[in-house]
Amino acid sequence: MSDRTGIFAGEDPFAIARDWLEAAESEEVNDPNAIALATVDKTGMPNARMVLLKEIEAAAFVFYTNYGSAKAQEIDSSGTAAFVMHWKSLRRQIRVRGHVEREDGPQADAYFESRSLKSKLGAWASHQSQPMASRTELLTKVAKITGTHGVSPKRPEFWGGYRLIPTEIEFWADGAFRLHDRFRWVREAPDKPWEITRLNP
């Protein structure tokens, strides 16, 4: 497309996304990799929450969570998810929709190992999304886990990653007089070519 230049230029949407995230890392004060992750439950009721995106791969986006959480149960049930990354400082956002698969192998182990000890212990102690009597109960669990697993806990089986493989990516940048620039990349399946369309603001 002739007018897809500047920050929108390129034939690889994942490379563009990595460039935008890199730009945000020098501008956003807190969590430039935060995404608003949307899922649906078994009745079709939508749900959304903030999650940290941990990697933009060659053909997917990766984040991590407790597999017992509401988000994980909804992802496992539908096999799909969507998210938006919005950077107020850059006046840009990326919207993504697609299919999701688990990442619970060596890559998940390596990421868990890279986390701080407190984050590792917290992952072990929390039954994410489940009712809890008090914060004291949680802190007691953390202390118990510390005694059981020591200073180098391995990744629990109930915690790991998800890889969102998109069929749609939209890049949006703020424009003067609300005449924003929007380009939507769509493909029927991961092995199909992208179709790129400029959208009205």
Wavefront OBJ file of the C-alpha trace (Angstrom):
o trace
v 0.000 0.000 0.000
v 1.550 3.247 -1.164
v 0.798 5.400 1.881
v 1.849 2.812 4.486
v 5.104 4.591 5.333
v 7.001 5.779 8.389
v 6.040 3.891 11.559
v 3.650 1.703 9.520
v 6.225 0.609 6.927
v 7.303 -3.004 6.550
v 6.043 -6.407 5.465
v 6.262 -8.117 8.869
v 3.652 -7.012 11.423
v 5.566 -8.654 14.275
v 8.658 -6.585 13.431
v 6.505 -3.450 13.407
v 5.038 -4.434 16.788
v 8.529 -4.988 18.227
v 9.627 -1.569 16.922
v 6.622 0.113 18.513
v 7.205 -1.665 21.827
v 10.868 -0.681 21.773
v 9.866 2.951 21.208
v 7.405 2.730 24.106
v 10.051 1.336 26.448
v 11.870 4.682 26.350
v 8.695 6.746 26.821
v 6.265 4.893 29.076
v 6.953 5.272 32.797
v 5.339 2.006 33.889
v 4.877 -1.333 32.122
v 5.170 -0.448 28.425
v 4.442 -4.134 27.739
v 1.028 -4.065 29.455
v -1.855 -5.454 27.425
v -5.601 -5.450 28.069
v -6.374 -9.129 27.478
v -9.939 -10.064 26.509
v -11.491 -13.527 26.723
v -15.008 -14.988 26.853
v -16.458 -17.518 29.268
v -18.518 -20.556 28.323
v -21.704 -18.475 28.153
v -20.113 -15.941 25.797
v -19.804 -13.257 28.486
v -16.650 -11.185 27.839
v -13.912 -10.551 30.362
v -10.876 -8.240 30.332
v -7.832 -7.629 32.519
v -4.305 -6.228 32.329
v -1.469 -8.699 31.687
v 2.204 -8.209 30.869
v 3.270 -9.309 27.396
v 6.610 -11.051 27.742
v 7.688 -11.745 24.172
v 6.870 -10.917 20.577
v 8.043 -13.946 18.636
v 8.461 -14.345 14.886
v 4.749 -15.186 14.529
v 3.081 -14.878 17.946
v 2.691 -12.948 21.200
v 3.515 -14.673 24.518
v 2.294 -14.009 28.065
v 2.236 -16.067 31.283
v -0.311 -16.842 33.974
v -1.695 -19.380 36.427
v -3.509 -22.106 34.479
v -6.186 -22.201 37.181
v -7.060 -18.526 36.707
v -10.285 -17.340 35.114
v -8.406 -16.052 32.070
v -6.666 -19.394 31.542
v -9.877 -21.387 31.913
v -11.607 -19.107 29.409
v -8.712 -19.341 26.960
v -8.577 -23.130 27.265
v -12.336 -23.323 26.683
v -12.545 -21.065 23.621
v -9.032 -21.406 22.214
v -9.112 -17.709 21.329
v -8.304 -14.319 22.839
v -7.726 -10.689 21.943
v -5.713 -7.838 23.400
v -4.919 -4.189 22.955
v -1.662 -2.407 23.790
v -2.117 1.334 24.233
v 0.706 3.822 24.728
v -0.617 7.221 25.753
v 2.827 8.821 25.507
v 3.270 7.660 21.884
v -0.407 8.060 20.989
v -0.385 4.598 19.427
v -2.060 1.263 19.971
v -2.008 -2.268 18.625
v -5.062 -4.546 18.595
v -4.633 -8.307 18.175
v -7.076 -11.222 17.801
v -6.358 -14.873 17.220
v -5.988 -18.432 18.414
v -4.119 -19.385 21.562
v -2.000 -22.376 22.533
v -0.161 -23.213 25.739
v 3.562 -22.727 26.198
v 4.408 -25.076 29.058
v 7.782 -26.438 27.970
v 11.418 -25.330 28.266
v 10.580 -21.762 27.204
v 8.159 -21.418 30.125
v 10.740 -22.979 32.472
v 13.362 -20.469 31.344
v 11.053 -17.513 31.814
v 9.994 -18.698 35.287
v 13.657 -19.088 36.228
v 14.309 -15.473 35.180
v 11.699 -14.115 37.608
v 12.527 -12.759 41.045
v 12.350 -15.154 43.989
v 9.356 -13.319 45.443
v 7.486 -13.628 42.134
v 8.271 -17.339 41.970
v 7.038 -17.913 45.518
v 3.938 -15.839 44.840
v 3.137 -17.971 41.803
v 3.367 -21.103 43.923
v 1.263 -19.681 46.768
v -1.600 -18.085 44.839
v -4.659 -20.008 43.703
v -5.345 -17.214 41.222
v -8.965 -16.057 40.839
v -10.137 -18.315 43.691
v -11.772 -16.918 46.871
v -9.422 -16.173 49.778
v -10.268 -15.553 53.441
v -7.620 -12.884 54.090
v -4.263 -11.493 53.029
v -2.798 -13.171 56.112
v -3.790 -16.520 54.632
v -1.850 -15.700 51.462
v 1.247 -14.553 53.351
v 1.135 -17.715 55.449
v 1.092 -19.760 52.236
v 4.096 -17.811 50.917
v 6.030 -18.543 54.111
v 5.156 -22.233 53.899
v 6.137 -22.412 50.225
v 9.448 -20.724 51.058
v 10.171 -23.425 53.610
v 9.161 -26.194 51.211
v 10.793 -25.017 47.965
v 13.730 -22.955 49.235
v 15.387 -20.173 47.265
v 15.209 -21.811 43.828
v 11.678 -23.108 43.230
v 10.957 -24.791 39.916
v 8.013 -23.739 37.754
v 4.782 -25.255 39.080
v 2.783 -27.378 36.634
v -0.221 -25.079 37.103
v 1.672 -22.003 35.877
v 2.952 -21.291 32.391
v 2.591 -19.416 29.148
v 0.161 -18.807 26.346
v 1.077 -18.049 22.761
v -1.455 -15.934 20.859
v -1.143 -16.611 17.131
v -3.001 -13.773 15.436
v -5.328 -13.811 12.486
v -5.803 -10.058 12.824
v -3.523 -7.192 13.902
v -4.416 -3.528 13.750
v -1.924 -0.685 14.097
v -3.386 2.688 15.141
v -1.704 6.077 15.514
v -3.256 9.335 16.599
v -3.809 11.912 13.852
v -4.557 15.620 13.824
v -8.258 16.546 14.066
v -8.991 12.918 15.035
v -8.043 11.781 11.531
v -6.189 8.778 12.894
v -4.131 6.322 10.836
v -5.297 2.707 11.031
v -3.978 -0.316 9.168
v -5.534 -3.756 9.643
v -3.593 -6.922 8.802
v -5.844 -9.987 8.338
v -5.107 -13.593 7.372
v -7.351 -16.659 7.256
v -4.800 -18.874 9.022
v -1.169 -18.664 10.248
v 0.089 -20.211 6.996
v -1.856 -17.771 4.802
v -0.624 -14.387 3.537
v -1.629 -11.136 5.202
v -4.101 -8.757 3.586
v -3.528 -5.151 4.618
v -6.270 -2.537 4.579
v -6.281 1.128 5.573
v -9.335 1.826 7.760
v -11.288 4.993 8.311
v -10.498 6.629 11.648
l 1 2 3 4 5 6 7 8 9 10 11 12 13 14 15 16 17 18 19 20 21 22 23 24 25 26 27 28 29 30 31 32 33 34 35 36 37 38 39 40 41 42 43 44 45 46 47 48 49 50 51 52 53 54 55 56 57 58 59 60 61 62 63 64 65 66 67 68 69 70 71 72 73 74 75 76 77 78 79 80 81 82 83 84 85 86 87 88 89 90 91 92 93 94 95 96 97 98 99 100 101 102 103 104 105 106 107 108 109 110 111 112 113 114 115 116 117 118 119 120 121 122 123 124 125 126 127 128 129 130 131 132 133 134 135 136 137 138 139 140 141 142 143 144 145 146 147 148 149 150 151 152 153 154 155 156 157 158 159 160 161 162 163 164 165 166 167 168 169 170 171 172 173 174 175 176 177 178 179 180 181 182 183 184 185 186 187 188 189 190 191 192 193 194 195 196 197 198 199 200 201
